Amino acid sequence: MRFTELHYQDPRTRTYLGSPTFARLSDGALLAAHDYFGPGCPRNHEDEEHLTSVYRSDDDGATWRPVTHIANAFWSTLFTHRGAAYLLGTSQQYGSIVIRRSDDGGFTWTHPDDARGGLLFPGGSRQTPPNYHCAPMPVLVHEGRLYRAFEDCAPCVWGRGFRAGVVSAPEDADLLDAANWTMSNTLAFDPDWAPADWLNPGWLEGNLVVAPGGALLNILRVNSEPAVNIAAAVMVEEDGRRLSFDPATGFLDFPGGMTKFVIRRDPVSGWYVALANPTLAPGVVYQRNVLALYASADLRMWRQCRVLLEDDAPLSPEDSLRNVGFQYPDWHFDGDDLLYLVRTAYDGAHNFHDANRVTFHRLPRFRDALPR
């Protein structure tokens, strides 16, 4: 398999690579970041995972060089806004919501030390509520506001504890000032919405997108085991202050709904485009050894357009499912091409989840793969 390696981490360190994210800067460079998790990874004074590393490419992704490390930055999204680069996420695993700005191409960053400098929504100490959670999800600009999905995990139990939420700010505001940001109500997943056989039902890692009719939606990954390929569309109203969900219409058939996905609308073709991990093997719930490109006209009917990554190692199907993952993609339209950054467990990872690589990829002329 051909790829450009952003970073490799030897699994013997018991440190694994997560949360790939990247953006194109105004000077043409690509800026990327990832964090670290696992029993061997760096931890802060509360014994929480918290470290992010930043990389830069000045040759369109052909090569990458490390730029800096950022402590107390986790599950974060890189994005650009009005000439500056921003990093928006949490301060640690289940930490505060924080934002940083770089005005020099990612080499130096502000520090969120107070409410005027990027500390947007303080979290509780040592997993006492609020316990903010997210992934590197898109920052959406819509009708004069920036929107980003988060969750509060209360109680702090993976799956059933996640409460969907959205933060937003006016696009012309100082994004480092907490006074300019609002948070919606947080919406828990009601177990009565799920069939009785779903184990630990819940939702997480929301993706904000504008539906064809103009409604703003937060489309979330759904933990629906033993069912697969299900997502949920939560309504976002009142400039991001109110979330609501109708279980009669809000569940979507979505390929790869059990794992993190990213949806964006192509401004040229009008198609909604997603990169996701389809569950293809019979009887399997978590399958991440295939990454595919999907398209939809309405966010409900999805078509597989192309397989982007699949395991080519000499492994049995069972070992491939167990040890290979092309997951947590972040991606962007880039002219006629589609660029994507992937948390990759491949060639030596001890399981599909605990990634030993972050890899960069390009799909030239991606619109050739879209429906016609």
LINFENBEL-V580199 format. One line per field, one symbol per residue. ss: DSSP state (h for helix, s for strand, l for the rest). phi: phi as a letter, one per 20 degrees, with the letter a starting at -180 (. if undefined). burial: I if it has 16 or more other C-alpha atoms within 10 Angstrom, else O. A space follows every 50 residues. Layout:
# LINFENBEL-V580199
ss->???
phi->???
burial->???
This chain:
# LINFENBEL-V580199
ss->lllsssssllhhhllssssssssslllllsssssssslllllslllllsl lsssssslllllllsssssslllssssssssllsssssssllllslssss ssllllllllllllllllssslllhhhllllssllllllsssllssssss sssllllllllssssssssslllllllhhhssslllssllhhhlllllll lssssssssslllllssssssssllllllssssssssllllsssllllll sssllllllllssssllllllssssslllllllllllllsssssssllll lsssssssssllllllhhhhhhhlssssssssssllssssssssslllll llllllsssssssllhhhhlll
phi->.eadefbdcfgffldcdclfbbbeefenfddcbbdcbofeffcefemdfb dcddcccdcmnfcccfdadcflbblddebdblndecccadfagldfeccc ccdcnnfccfdeebfedpeecfeeelmegfdfcabfefedeblncecbec cdebffcgnfefdfbcdbbffeeffeegfedccffddffegffdgfefel facalfcebefgeofecdedfdecgefcmcccdefdcllnecdbbdffce edfcfnfecfccdceffeenffdcdbdfedffmdedccecccecbbecmd dddfdaeecbfdffdfgfffgfccbdclfdbbfbmedcdbdcfddalofe bffefdbdcdbcdflfffeffc
burial->OOOOIIIOIOIOOOIIIIIIIIIIIOOOIIIIIIIIIOOOIIIOOOOIII IIIIIIIOOOIOOIOIIOIIIIIIIIIIIIOOOOIIIIIIIIIIIIIIII IIOOIIOOIOIIOOOOIIIIIIIOOOIOIIIIIIIIIIIIIIOOIIIIII IIIIOIOOIIIIIIIIIIIIIOOOIIIIOIIIIIIIIIIOOOOOOOOOII IIIIIIIIIIOOOOOIIIIIIIIIIOIIIIIIIIIIOOIIIIIIIOOOOO IIOIIIIIIIIIIIIOOOOOIIIIIIIIIIOOOOIIIIIIIIIIIIIOIO OIIIIOOIIIIOOOOOOOOIIIIIIIIIIIIIIOOOOIIIIIIIIIOOII IIIIIIIIIIIIOOOIIOOIOO
